[in-house]
Amino acid sequence: MKSIVSLSLIIFALTFCGVGERLKQLSSSGGSSSSNSASSGASKDPSAGGTVEKPAPTAAQQAIMDSSTEINWGEQGITWKVPSGFKKMSVMKESLNYGSPGTGFLIASISVMPDDFPSEISVDATYKQALEQLKQGKYETVRWLEIDGVKGVEWIEAMPESKDGPRRHQWIAFRRYLGQNQQLNVMVSTDGDKFDKQRDAFAAIMYSMKIPKQ
């Protein structure tokens, strides 16, 4: 098995570097007037189009949640329910990593943005780029998804070309917390050939998330 932790962290940081340049342009042309997506709540009519859905766990996913153990990211107040195979690997103020090579990984990060950062424009750009990836066959599904009152963009990657390449179920959103404008980036990931076996567990982890807001 390749070092999926290193690969995931690298790709995690670089996933939207192309969006960054676009956001700079949008921000300079009036993005500061946009409202923060977390503070405004889930929109029924996002500016980028589409419908905001809420998690609807299957019976199998709910059973996994019910038998899982809650973990608490104390610095950020965020909790998840994770199966027994997920162990603490690294927890810092702005990043968290649980999991194991045999099962997969939960990787989360917080990016603190300026108060006037155009959060709504940013998450719209993320959604539009994800749709492009869907058209190109790189993503399996893309949708707006509200988790615990926070609207974000969820996608599941398609099977990678290499069977032991990383495959991710990912969600990106914004919230206001402790006076900060924060971008949340959360993923569950494993090797491509192991993903389907973990699909329900990954969904259960993602949809069990509780996100405090202020």
DOZA-460512 format. One record per residue: x, y, z of N, C-alpha, C in turn; residue number from 1. Coordinates in Angstrom, 3 decimals. Atoms other than C-alpha are relative to their C-alpha. Layout:
% DOZA-460512
NODE;X;Y;Z;X;Y;Z;X;Y;Z;NUM $
...
% end
This chain:
% DOZA-460512
NODE;0.835;-1.200;0.000;0.000;0.000;0.000;0.875;1.257;0.000;1 $
NODE;-0.712;-1.283;0.003;1.216;3.472;-0.830;-0.297;0.764;1.261;2 $
NODE;0.225;-0.794;-1.211;1.474;6.041;1.923;-1.180;0.919;-0.214;3 $
NODE;1.224;-0.767;0.293;-2.127;7.206;1.721;-0.129;1.227;0.870;4 $
NODE;0.091;-1.181;-0.861;-1.761;9.550;4.660;0.709;1.176;-0.636;5 $
NODE;-0.755;-1.092;0.613;0.946;11.592;2.948;-0.684;0.501;-1.253;6 $
NODE;0.681;-0.402;1.228;-0.887;11.546;-0.366;-1.249;0.803;0.299;7 $
NODE;1.248;-0.690;-0.325;-4.157;12.570;1.232;0.254;1.401;0.503;8 $
NODE;-0.278;-1.318;-0.552;-2.621;15.438;3.152;0.471;0.961;-1.075;9 $
NODE;-0.497;-0.864;1.078;-0.818;16.763;0.074;-1.150;0.430;-0.900;10 $
NODE;1.104;-0.325;0.899;-3.874;16.539;-2.160;-1.042;0.825;0.722;11 $
NODE;0.933;-0.765;-0.847;-6.026;17.847;0.706;0.325;1.480;-0.048;12 $
NODE;-0.421;-1.399;-0.008;-3.966;21.046;0.714;-0.100;0.636;-1.376;13 $
NODE;-0.100;-0.569;1.348;-3.824;21.422;-3.061;-1.288;-0.100;-0.799;14 $
NODE;1.206;0.301;0.773;-7.347;20.374;-4.064;-0.550;1.204;-0.739;15 $
NODE;0.660;-1.157;0.583;-8.564;23.897;-4.716;0.954;1.156;-0.248;16 $
NODE;-0.928;-1.093;0.275;-5.414;25.840;-5.524;-0.425;0.767;-1.243;17 $
NODE;0.477;-0.691;1.184;-6.962;26.624;-8.906;-1.139;0.932;0.312;18 $
NODE;1.104;-0.867;-0.388;-10.021;28.077;-7.222;0.517;1.270;0.655;19 $
NODE;-0.536;-1.152;-0.718;-7.815;30.385;-5.186;0.183;1.206;-0.875;20 $
NODE;-0.222;-1.133;0.894;-6.830;32.542;-8.139;-1.327;0.608;-0.434;21 $
NODE;1.318;-0.495;0.407;-10.438;32.772;-9.239;-0.646;0.822;1.111;22 $
NODE;0.589;-0.706;-1.130;-11.502;33.833;-5.756;0.623;1.368;0.197;23 $
NODE;-0.647;-1.298;-0.123;-8.922;36.609;-5.676;-0.632;1.002;-0.951;24 $
NODE;0.613;-0.880;0.988;-10.443;38.035;-8.842;-1.417;0.365;0.422;25 $
NODE;1.373;-0.259;-0.406;-13.993;37.646;-7.551;-0.064;0.914;1.210;26 $
NODE;-0.011;-0.808;-1.217;-13.110;39.140;-4.188;0.254;1.461;-0.306;27 $
NODE;-0.347;-1.378;0.319;-11.575;42.239;-5.743;-1.088;0.695;-0.784;28 $
NODE;1.070;-0.611;0.794;-14.700;42.773;-7.828;-1.322;0.042;0.748;29 $
NODE;1.226;-0.192;-0.767;-17.144;43.014;-4.990;-0.381;-1.147;0.878;30 $
NODE;0.325;1.158;-0.808;-16.949;39.717;-3.111;-0.219;0.336;1.445;31 $
NODE;0.113;-0.300;-1.426;-16.799;41.485;0.236;-1.430;0.208;0.439;32 $
NODE;1.399;-0.195;-0.366;-20.524;42.111;0.108;-0.744;-1.306;0.168;33 $
NODE;0.657;1.294;-0.100;-21.270;38.380;0.032;-0.108;-0.426;1.446;34 $
NODE;0.196;0.459;-1.369;-22.653;36.789;3.182;0.688;-1.321;0.217;35 $
NODE;-0.623;1.265;-0.349;-20.967;33.924;4.998;-1.042;-1.093;-0.041;36 $
NODE;0.988;1.051;0.180;-22.679;30.634;4.143;-0.438;-0.610;1.304;37 $
NODE;0.381;0.609;-1.274;-22.604;29.308;7.701;-0.935;0.912;0.767;38 $
NODE;0.821;-0.910;-0.780;-24.081;32.456;9.238;-1.361;0.206;-0.629;39 $
NODE;1.277;-0.200;0.661;-26.824;32.736;6.622;-0.841;-1.268;-0.022;40 $
NODE;0.721;1.266;-0.019;-27.779;29.060;6.976;-0.092;-0.606;-1.383;41 $
NODE;0.114;0.694;1.271;-28.617;26.607;4.230;-0.950;0.748;-0.920;42 $
NODE;0.820;-0.707;0.973;-29.981;28.204;1.089;-0.791;-0.987;-0.824;43 $
NODE;0.808;0.843;0.864;-32.840;26.692;-0.851;0.288;0.290;-1.468;44 $
NODE;-0.271;-0.412;1.377;-31.597;28.478;-3.977;1.423;0.551;-0.098;45 $
NODE;-1.377;-0.464;0.043;-27.762;28.635;-4.020;0.274;0.764;-1.285;46 $
NODE;-0.278;-0.809;1.176;-26.343;31.213;-6.402;0.643;-0.809;-1.108;47 $
NODE;-0.619;0.845;1.018;-24.409;28.464;-8.181;-0.969;-1.042;-0.546;48 $
NODE;0.990;0.950;0.466;-27.620;26.512;-8.761;-0.011;-1.262;0.849;49 $
NODE;0.089;1.250;-0.732;-28.694;23.148;-7.433;-0.889;0.116;1.225;50 $
NODE;0.845;0.079;-1.181;-30.720;22.049;-4.433;0.825;-0.463;1.183;51 $
NODE;-0.724;0.399;-1.208;-29.369;21.806;-0.894;-0.719;-1.187;0.638;52 $
NODE;0.555;1.187;-0.631;-29.928;18.336;0.543;0.519;-0.141;1.427;53 $
NODE;-0.457;0.356;-1.340;-29.593;16.961;4.054;0.313;-1.493;0.011;54 $
NODE;-0.331;1.427;-0.046;-28.059;13.598;4.993;-1.233;-0.849;0.257;55 $
NODE;1.070;0.975;-0.210;-30.460;10.667;4.767;0.658;-1.372;0.086;56 $
NODE;-0.736;1.263;-0.134;-28.477;7.717;6.150;-0.879;-1.215;-0.292;57 $
NODE;0.685;1.265;0.217;-29.457;4.255;4.964;-0.040;-0.774;1.323;58 $
NODE;0.064;0.824;-1.204;-30.298;1.565;7.493;1.388;-0.507;0.388;59 $
NODE;-1.355;0.492;-0.273;-26.758;0.193;7.158;0.879;1.103;0.580;60 $
NODE;-0.794;-1.130;-0.496;-25.203;3.628;7.674;-0.420;0.388;1.411;61 $
NODE;0.485;-0.341;-1.336;-27.411;4.338;10.696;0.472;-1.030;1.024;62 $
NODE;-0.469;1.050;-0.908;-26.448;1.001;12.227;1.470;0.204;0.354;63 $
NODE;-1.409;-0.283;-0.262;-22.781;1.929;11.875;0.127;1.166;0.973;64 $
NODE;-0.013;-1.141;-0.922;-23.432;5.294;13.550;-0.338;-0.449;1.423;65 $
NODE;0.481;0.412;-1.316;-25.295;3.606;16.402;1.032;-0.827;0.758;66 $
NODE;-0.992;0.860;-0.643;-22.396;1.224;17.078;1.379;0.644;0.077;67 $
NODE;-1.299;-0.671;0.055;-19.609;3.786;16.649;0.276;0.797;1.271;68 $
NODE;-0.442;-0.775;-1.158;-17.645;5.784;19.212;0.162;1.460;-0.393;69 $
NODE;-0.122;-1.435;0.305;-17.859;9.584;19.359;1.394;0.508;0.337;70 $
NODE;-1.257;-0.687;-0.253;-14.636;11.539;19.034;-0.257;1.501;-0.041;71 $
NODE;0.227;-1.438;-0.136;-14.360;15.228;19.917;1.276;0.755;-0.339;72 $
NODE;-1.116;-0.878;0.332;-12.042;17.731;18.255;-0.112;1.205;0.936;73 $
NODE;0.195;-0.982;-1.051;-11.729;19.803;21.410;0.274;1.431;-0.403;74 $
NODE;-0.371;-1.359;0.406;-10.037;22.832;19.812;-1.094;0.650;-0.835;75 $
NODE;0.995;-0.540;0.922;-12.865;23.202;17.311;-1.428;-0.383;0.366;76 $
NODE;1.328;0.367;-0.445;-15.801;21.581;19.118;-0.754;-0.940;-0.926;77 $
NODE;0.660;0.862;0.975;-16.567;19.302;16.154;0.097;-1.455;0.461;78 $
NODE;-0.008;1.413;-0.361;-17.536;15.686;16.820;-0.397;-0.861;-1.189;79 $
NODE;0.396;1.031;0.961;-17.845;12.561;14.687;-0.209;-1.299;0.760;80 $
NODE;0.055;1.370;-0.492;-18.823;8.971;15.317;0.805;-0.871;-0.953;81 $
NODE;-0.896;0.791;0.847;-16.126;6.602;14.060;-0.012;-1.463;0.431;82 $
NODE;-0.072;1.433;-0.339;-15.928;2.784;13.863;1.251;-0.310;0.814;83 $
NODE;-1.089;0.376;-0.895;-13.558;0.916;16.149;1.364;-0.041;-0.701;84 $
NODE;-1.272;0.059;0.718;-10.918;0.622;13.407;0.687;1.336;-0.152;85 $
NODE;-0.578;-1.336;0.135;-10.332;4.384;13.466;0.639;0.436;1.312;86 $
NODE;-0.759;-0.393;-1.181;-7.621;5.392;15.933;0.573;1.403;-0.174;87 $
NODE;-0.592;-1.335;0.032;-6.237;8.804;16.844;1.413;-0.061;-0.535;88 $
NODE;-1.333;-0.069;0.584;-3.209;9.633;14.713;0.660;1.350;0.267;89 $
NODE;-0.529;-1.345;-0.228;-2.758;13.397;14.952;-1.160;0.960;0.181;90 $
NODE;1.029;-1.006;-0.243;-4.926;16.124;16.468;0.690;1.286;0.421;91 $
NODE;-0.574;-1.305;-0.282;-3.841;19.765;16.373;-1.113;1.042;-0.078;92 $
NODE;1.017;-1.041;-0.037;-5.631;23.113;16.543;-0.757;0.102;-1.311;93 $
NODE;0.650;-0.213;1.293;-6.339;23.311;12.813;0.023;-1.237;-0.894;94 $
NODE;0.025;1.222;0.802;-5.995;19.690;11.656;-0.233;-1.208;0.898;95 $
NODE;0.323;1.220;-0.725;-7.185;16.248;12.693;0.144;-1.182;-0.934;96 $
NODE;-0.173;1.214;0.804;-6.344;12.732;11.483;-0.260;-1.217;0.870;97 $
NODE;0.306;1.273;-0.649;-7.950;9.489;12.651;-0.010;-1.083;-1.067;98 $
NODE;0.136;1.097;0.939;-7.826;6.068;11.037;1.091;-1.028;0.138;99 $
NODE;-1.045;1.015;0.063;-5.585;3.189;10.077;0.108;-0.467;-1.448;100 $
NODE;-0.175;0.442;1.399;-4.111;1.791;6.821;-0.976;-1.094;-0.410;101 $
NODE;0.883;1.101;0.352;-6.410;-1.226;7.014;-1.437;0.396;-0.234;102 $
NODE;1.400;-0.416;0.122;-9.649;0.748;7.164;-0.176;1.282;-0.791;103 $
NODE;0.129;-1.293;0.666;-9.134;4.322;5.958;0.298;1.113;0.976;104 $
NODE;-0.379;-1.155;-0.795;-8.724;7.817;7.294;-1.082;1.073;-0.008;105 $
NODE;0.782;-1.226;-0.130;-10.740;10.756;8.562;1.001;1.132;0.144;106 $
NODE;-0.936;-1.120;-0.010;-8.829;13.954;7.783;-0.817;1.282;-0.077;107 $
NODE;0.741;-1.270;-0.031;-10.162;17.399;8.683;0.977;1.145;0.212;108 $
NODE;-0.830;-1.177;-0.213;-8.679;20.869;8.524;-0.875;1.240;0.090;109 $
NODE;0.640;-1.303;-0.142;-9.676;24.406;9.470;0.922;1.044;-0.598;110 $
NODE;-0.747;-1.138;0.526;-8.537;27.441;7.494;-0.713;1.270;0.441;111 $
NODE;0.602;-1.247;-0.486;-9.157;30.797;9.178;0.153;1.071;-1.068;112 $
NODE;0.025;-1.009;1.055;-10.152;33.447;6.652;-0.260;1.388;0.597;113 $
NODE;0.352;-1.351;-0.449;-10.392;37.244;6.971;-1.517;0.140;0.112;114 $
NODE;1.438;-0.196;-0.181;-13.794;38.481;8.107;-0.704;0.398;-1.289;115 $
NODE;0.625;-0.452;1.241;-14.419;40.055;4.705;0.247;-0.969;-1.162;116 $
NODE;-0.200;0.985;1.063;-13.421;36.919;2.767;-1.354;-0.412;-0.571;117 $
NODE;1.299;0.316;0.634;-16.204;36.131;0.225;-0.332;-1.482;0.094;118 $
NODE;0.237;1.423;-0.248;-17.256;32.810;1.714;-1.031;-0.602;-0.946;119 $
NODE;1.041;0.530;0.881;-20.403;32.418;-0.370;0.532;-0.165;-1.426;120 $
NODE;-0.609;0.116;1.327;-18.482;33.094;-3.578;0.954;-1.188;-0.036;121 $
NODE;-0.958;1.097;-0.078;-15.829;30.612;-2.459;-0.685;-1.353;-0.097;122 $
NODE;0.660;1.303;0.016;-18.231;27.760;-1.777;-0.741;-0.211;-1.315;123 $
NODE;0.603;0.121;1.333;-20.085;28.506;-5.036;1.045;-0.441;-1.026;124 $
NODE;-1.075;0.365;0.925;-16.765;28.294;-6.913;0.406;-1.457;0.197;125 $
NODE;-0.305;1.397;-0.295;-16.042;24.992;-5.169;-1.027;-0.923;-0.647;126 $
NODE;1.070;0.805;0.586;-19.414;23.642;-6.300;0.131;-0.063;-1.528;127 $
NODE;-0.123;-0.034;1.465;-18.897;24.762;-9.896;1.186;-0.828;-0.478;128 $
NODE;-1.165;0.787;0.398;-15.425;23.244;-10.054;-0.264;-1.496;0.179;129 $
NODE;0.325;1.400;-0.224;-16.734;19.995;-8.580;-0.881;-0.538;-1.126;130 $
NODE;0.838;0.424;1.125;-19.384;19.862;-11.321;0.840;-0.248;-1.242;131 $
NODE;-0.899;0.218;1.137;-16.617;20.208;-13.909;0.735;-1.331;0.142;132 $
NODE;-0.668;1.279;-0.247;-14.782;17.307;-12.287;-0.952;-1.165;-0.232;133 $
NODE;1.015;1.022;0.244;-18.029;15.325;-12.442;-0.147;-0.253;-1.504;134 $
NODE;0.118;0.134;1.449;-18.342;16.018;-16.181;1.187;-0.740;-0.598;135 $
NODE;-1.214;0.629;0.503;-14.774;14.851;-16.689;0.175;-1.441;0.482;136 $
NODE;-0.049;1.370;-0.473;-15.487;11.578;-14.917;0.917;-0.221;1.193;137 $
NODE;-0.907;0.137;-1.143;-13.181;12.315;-11.993;-0.759;-0.158;1.316;138 $
NODE;0.850;0.150;-1.179;-16.038;12.498;-9.473;-1.177;-0.897;-0.347;139 $
NODE;1.154;0.885;0.167;-18.820;9.975;-8.993;-1.302;0.734;0.276;140 $
NODE;1.176;-0.792;-0.352;-21.307;12.333;-7.325;0.440;1.362;0.524;141 $
NODE;-0.216;-1.357;-0.529;-21.524;16.054;-6.456;-1.355;0.538;0.445;142 $
NODE;1.260;-0.629;-0.418;-24.186;17.860;-4.433;0.269;1.028;1.106;143 $
NODE;0.048;-0.844;-1.177;-24.921;20.669;-2.030;-0.514;-0.865;1.146;144 $
NODE;0.442;0.794;-1.143;-25.215;19.089;1.417;0.128;0.822;1.273;145 $
NODE;0.010;-0.684;-1.290;-26.190;20.688;4.723;0.195;-1.022;1.108;146 $
NODE;-0.270;0.880;-1.129;-24.626;18.907;7.693;-0.095;0.814;1.289;147 $
NODE;0.207;-0.674;-1.280;-25.808;20.010;11.149;-0.166;1.510;-0.167;148 $
NODE;0.317;-1.407;0.198;-27.076;23.316;9.793;1.017;0.795;-0.788;149 $
NODE;-1.037;-0.696;0.772;-23.982;24.158;7.718;-0.036;-0.489;-1.451;150 $
NODE;0.078;0.346;1.428;-24.287;24.260;3.921;1.392;-0.124;-0.588;151 $
NODE;-1.291;0.198;0.639;-21.373;22.828;2.002;-0.135;-0.791;-1.290;152 $
NODE;-0.035;0.769;1.241;-20.341;20.920;-1.109;0.594;-1.370;0.304;153 $
NODE;-0.460;1.378;-0.204;-20.013;17.132;-0.991;0.261;-0.658;-1.341;154 $
NODE;-0.224;0.824;1.181;-18.472;14.865;-3.584;0.686;-1.296;0.387;155 $
NODE;-0.706;1.272;-0.118;-17.233;11.300;-3.942;0.795;-0.189;-1.276;156 $
NODE;-0.849;0.174;1.171;-14.313;10.666;-6.248;-0.292;-1.321;-0.707;157 $
NODE;0.102;1.226;0.778;-14.458;8.093;-9.027;1.205;-0.888;0.309;158 $
NODE;-1.102;0.935;-0.205;-12.231;5.035;-8.938;1.269;0.546;-0.657;159 $
NODE;-1.241;-0.512;0.602;-8.607;6.181;-9.445;0.560;-0.982;-1.020;160 $
NODE;-0.598;0.839;1.039;-6.587;4.856;-12.356;0.784;-1.153;0.621;161 $
NODE;-0.741;1.032;-0.724;-4.355;2.972;-9.940;-0.869;-0.505;1.141;162 $
NODE;0.917;0.550;-1.003;-6.306;0.607;-7.681;0.413;0.334;1.427;163 $
NODE;-0.426;-0.357;-1.348;-4.169;1.568;-4.680;0.206;1.507;0.151;164 $
NODE;-0.013;-1.448;-0.122;-4.446;5.292;-5.371;-1.095;0.451;0.945;165 $
NODE;1.009;-0.454;-0.965;-6.420;7.380;-2.846;-1.331;0.337;-0.668;166 $
NODE;1.353;-0.357;0.434;-10.179;7.738;-3.268;-0.713;0.626;1.190;167 $
NODE;0.511;-0.799;-1.108;-12.045;10.315;-1.188;-1.495;0.294;-0.093;168 $
NODE;1.348;-0.559;-0.200;-15.500;11.264;0.095;0.251;1.284;0.780;169 $
NODE;-0.459;-1.284;-0.541;-15.117;14.984;0.826;-1.137;1.010;0.096;170 $
NODE;1.008;-1.055;-0.220;-17.121;17.986;2.091;0.718;1.275;0.413;171 $
NODE;-0.602;-1.303;-0.298;-16.170;21.685;2.167;-1.105;1.006;0.282;172 $
NODE;1.013;-0.987;-0.401;-18.093;24.485;3.896;0.681;1.122;0.780;173 $
NODE;-0.475;-1.103;-0.849;-17.745;27.676;5.947;-0.888;0.099;1.235;174 $
NODE;0.763;-0.305;-1.204;-18.817;28.530;9.481;0.653;1.176;0.719;175 $
NODE;-0.557;-0.979;-0.930;-18.372;31.306;12.044;0.101;-0.679;1.351;176 $
NODE;-0.227;0.671;-1.271;-16.854;30.025;15.253;1.052;0.755;0.795;177 $
NODE;-0.914;-0.735;-0.876;-15.186;31.811;18.181;0.464;1.300;-0.638;178 $
NODE;-0.301;-1.268;0.642;-15.336;35.041;16.201;0.785;-0.113;-1.287;179 $
NODE;-0.794;0.206;1.211;-13.563;33.492;13.205;-0.870;-0.428;-1.176;180 $
NODE;0.586;0.476;1.244;-14.584;32.997;9.597;0.844;-1.190;-0.448;181 $
NODE;-0.779;1.210;0.222;-13.516;29.379;9.036;-0.488;-0.797;-1.199;182 $
NODE;0.320;1.000;1.021;-13.365;27.090;6.033;0.230;-1.377;0.602;183 $
NODE;-0.105;1.377;-0.459;-14.018;23.459;6.969;0.253;-0.897;-1.204;184 $
NODE;-0.318;0.939;1.074;-12.467;20.748;4.798;0.117;-1.380;0.635;185 $
NODE;0.083;1.302;-0.656;-13.383;17.204;5.802;-0.035;-1.099;-1.054;186 $
NODE;0.021;1.125;0.928;-12.627;13.942;4.020;0.157;-1.314;0.747;187 $
NODE;-0.284;1.373;-0.391;-12.736;10.214;4.551;0.567;-0.681;-1.236;188 $
NODE;-0.761;0.460;1.153;-10.360;8.279;2.352;0.628;-1.365;0.240;189 $
NODE;-0.749;1.247;-0.034;-8.816;4.913;1.545;0.478;-0.315;-1.411;190 $
NODE;-0.427;0.416;1.335;-7.229;3.051;-1.374;-1.218;-0.258;-0.877;191 $
NODE;1.110;0.159;0.922;-9.391;2.855;-4.467;-0.674;-1.362;0.073;192 $
NODE;0.580;1.332;0.002;-9.857;-0.906;-4.299;-0.622;-0.383;1.348;193 $
NODE;0.612;0.267;-1.301;-10.946;-0.710;-0.638;-1.202;0.918;0.262;194 $
NODE;0.995;-1.039;-0.269;-13.375;2.204;-0.990;-1.412;-0.554;0.132;195 $
NODE;1.376;0.488;-0.023;-16.572;0.315;-1.767;-0.312;-0.738;1.295;196 $
NODE;0.201;0.716;-1.259;-16.110;-1.850;1.315;-0.231;0.963;1.160;197 $
NODE;0.101;-0.996;-1.068;-15.856;1.302;3.445;-1.042;1.082;-0.278;198 $
NODE;0.896;-1.077;0.434;-18.493;3.360;1.616;-1.037;0.373;1.067;199 $
NODE;1.018;-0.291;-1.013;-21.214;3.037;4.267;0.631;0.561;1.268;200 $
NODE;-0.677;-0.517;-1.191;-18.746;3.582;7.114;0.416;1.449;-0.210;201 $
NODE;-0.414;-1.375;0.294;-17.434;6.728;5.417;-1.193;0.946;0.064;202 $
NODE;1.196;-0.843;-0.043;-20.943;8.103;4.936;-0.470;0.186;1.440;203 $
NODE;0.424;-0.082;-1.401;-21.786;7.307;8.571;0.866;0.987;0.772;204 $
NODE;-0.913;-0.938;-0.669;-18.704;9.200;9.768;-0.348;1.434;-0.399;205 $
NODE;0.256;-1.348;0.501;-19.428;12.220;7.578;-1.333;0.544;0.517;206 $
NODE;1.335;-0.483;-0.320;-23.136;12.429;8.364;-0.261;0.074;1.511;207 $
NODE;0.131;-0.090;-1.459;-22.640;11.991;12.126;0.596;1.292;0.557;208 $
NODE;-0.738;-1.180;-0.452;-20.670;15.258;12.282;-0.924;1.024;0.651;209 $
NODE;0.663;-1.088;-0.689;-21.814;17.885;14.764;0.939;1.209;-0.007;210 $
NODE;-0.840;-1.179;0.253;-20.572;21.430;14.095;-0.529;1.196;0.781;211 $
NODE;0.458;-1.192;-0.719;-20.920;24.183;16.685;0.242;1.260;-0.801;212 $
NODE;-0.112;-1.278;0.707;-21.475;27.681;15.313;-0.213;1.137;1.006;213 $
NODE;0.263;-1.202;-0.790;-21.465;31.205;16.726;-0.300;1.144;-0.949;214 $
% end
